[in-house]
């Protein structure tokens, strides 16, 4: 896009993890299991319910909680763990997106 290439080589493998590993770490209560936001897989559920975060940008909807079988008032970590449990066989990617 007209910019200079980065002099730093990206380590894509360092940003990808099997979700079952995140589930194990989360169940041990380790903070590193939780990103700022979770986006459920494409076609997992309606697009408007797939993204929830811990910052308040996208609230956890009642529909998301119902889909993941957690209480209506479940917090971010509980909902994230339920998502990890439901999708434990797939890979997750950590992405930093800044505007």
Protein Blocks (a to p, Z undefined) as FASTA:
>chain_A
ZZacdfbdcdfklmgccfklmmmmmmnopaklpcfbdcddehkbcfklmpccfeomaccd
fklmmmnopafklcfklmmmmmmmmmmmbccddddddZZ
